[in-house]
Amino acid sequence: MLGGVTLSPPALTSRTYLAPAKVNFGLSVRSQRTDGYHELHTLMVPLAVGDDLEIGPADTLTLEVQWVEGRSAYLPADSRNLVYRAARAYLDAAGVTQGAAITLHKRLPLASGLGGGSSDAATTLMALARLYPSSVSLPELALGLGADVPFFLLGQAAVAEGIGEVLMPVPVPRTSLVLVNPGVEVSARDAYMWLDDEEAFTPALDVNAILAALGGGGEVPYPNALQDSVSARHAPVREALAALARAGLRSPLMSGSGSTCFALAPSDDAAYDAAKAIALAHPDWWVQATQTL
């Protein structure tokens, strides 16, 4: 009531949210667990590039997938999609009888090591919690959807341990970088299976040394335990790493289980120039200059 006038609550409307990609500034696989998962030690960093999710109220839950810039690949829009599963999980847990109309504007390549599906799921949870507030634990729902999903609820860089769910936020210097995906999909299941077969487990990362090198401009000591076995089986990954090095970028590395690779640039302009040159030389690759968040 204001001045004798009753004010209605604001109408619920659609909003668009960025679901940021991530890279791993180092990935150590310590061991295989008895449940089939792996003990990890990694520094995960969100980026300024990602998918967009348009989410608004509706009577039922619907999902539409639109590929941006003409890229296309099959991505289901039902319960096989993490966005749909995240939305259904939140609505059910919160006891919401309404639904949501969701449009996923997909920019990130599939099976690329950038965490696209996990980020989409986390962003969906946060958006629905804003649309339909409740006391539901988002981290609990997130972990039920996938090991990487809780990270994207943080909105900042973090050291991840366990299967990726034990998170310690850390400040990471703002860094310019170039992403290159050579167009091959790599199954995370396969990448870890190859590592298991070779028993190529690795010690914990030296996070302090990584952070110091990021801030100081030197080569970054951030190994990826999965890179050797993946690149041995996928020549395009080797080619992407070589292209980043030829472009004069620093510390090329595969992100996560691949196939996206990245390298660091001294400035946003340098990253843009390098990305443009790589894209011209490899027009069939997905190439993006971006920054850490």
RASUL-V639496 format. One record per residue. N is the residue number from 1. RES is the residue in one letter. SS is DSSP state (A for helix, B for strand, O for the rest). Layout:
n;res;ss
N;RES;SS
N;RES;SS
This chain:
n;res;ss
1;M;O
2;L;B
3;G;O
4;G;O
5;V;B
6;T;O
7;L;O
8;S;O
9;P;O
10;P;O
11;A;O
12;L;O
13;T;O
14;S;O
15;R;B
16;T;B
17;Y;B
18;L;B
19;A;B
20;P;B
21;A;B
22;K;B
23;V;B
24;N;B
25;F;B
26;G;B
27;L;B
28;S;B
29;V;B
30;R;B
31;S;B
32;Q;B
33;R;O
34;T;O
35;D;O
36;G;O
37;Y;O
38;H;B
39;E;B
40;L;B
41;H;B
42;T;B
43;L;B
44;M;B
45;V;B
46;P;B
47;L;B
48;A;B
49;V;B
50;G;B
51;D;B
52;D;B
53;L;B
54;E;B
55;I;B
56;G;B
57;P;B
58;A;B
59;D;O
60;T;O
61;L;O
62;T;B
63;L;B
64;E;B
65;V;B
66;Q;B
67;W;B
68;V;A
69;E;A
70;G;A
71;R;O
72;S;O
73;A;O
74;Y;O
75;L;O
76;P;O
77;A;O
78;D;O
79;S;O
80;R;O
81;N;O
82;L;A
83;V;A
84;Y;A
85;R;A
86;A;A
87;A;A
88;R;A
89;A;A
90;Y;A
91;L;A
92;D;A
93;A;A
94;A;A
95;G;O
96;V;O
97;T;O
98;Q;O
99;G;B
100;A;B
101;A;B
102;I;B
103;T;B
104;L;B
105;H;B
106;K;B
107;R;O
108;L;O
109;P;O
110;L;O
111;A;O
112;S;O
113;G;O
114;L;O
115;G;O
116;G;A
117;G;A
118;S;A
119;S;A
120;D;A
121;A;A
122;A;A
123;T;A
124;T;A
125;L;A
126;M;A
127;A;A
128;L;A
129;A;A
130;R;A
131;L;A
132;Y;O
133;P;O
134;S;O
135;S;O
136;V;O
137;S;O
138;L;A
139;P;A
140;E;A
141;L;A
142;A;A
143;L;A
144;G;A
145;L;A
146;G;O
147;A;O
148;D;O
149;V;A
150;P;A
151;F;A
152;F;A
153;L;A
154;L;A
155;G;O
156;Q;O
157;A;O
158;A;B
159;V;B
160;A;B
161;E;B
162;G;B
163;I;O
164;G;O
165;E;O
166;V;B
167;L;B
168;M;B
169;P;B
170;V;O
171;P;O
172;V;O
173;P;O
174;R;O
175;T;O
176;S;B
177;L;B
178;V;B
179;L;B
180;V;B
181;N;B
182;P;O
183;G;O
184;V;O
185;E;O
186;V;O
187;S;O
188;A;A
189;R;A
190;D;A
191;A;A
192;Y;A
193;M;A
194;W;A
195;L;A
196;D;A
197;D;A
198;E;A
199;E;O
200;A;O
201;F;O
202;T;O
203;P;O
204;A;O
205;L;O
206;D;O
207;V;A
208;N;A
209;A;A
210;I;A
211;L;A
212;A;A
213;A;A
214;L;A
215;G;A
216;G;A
217;G;O
218;G;O
219;E;O
220;V;O
221;P;O
222;Y;O
223;P;O
224;N;B
225;A;O
226;L;O
227;Q;A
228;D;A
229;S;A
230;V;A
231;S;A
232;A;A
233;R;A
234;H;O
235;A;A
236;P;A
237;V;A
238;R;A
239;E;A
240;A;A
241;L;A
242;A;A
243;A;A
244;L;A
245;A;A
246;R;A
247;A;O
248;G;O
249;L;O
250;R;B
251;S;B
252;P;B
253;L;B
254;M;B
255;S;O
256;G;O
257;S;O
258;G;O
259;S;O
260;T;O
261;C;B
262;F;B
263;A;B
264;L;B
265;A;B
266;P;O
267;S;O
268;D;A
269;D;A
270;A;A
271;A;A
272;Y;A
273;D;A
274;A;A
275;A;A
276;K;A
277;A;A
278;I;A
279;A;A
280;L;A
281;A;A
282;H;O
283;P;O
284;D;O
285;W;O
286;W;B
287;V;B
288;Q;B
289;A;B
290;T;B
291;Q;B
292;T;B
293;L;O
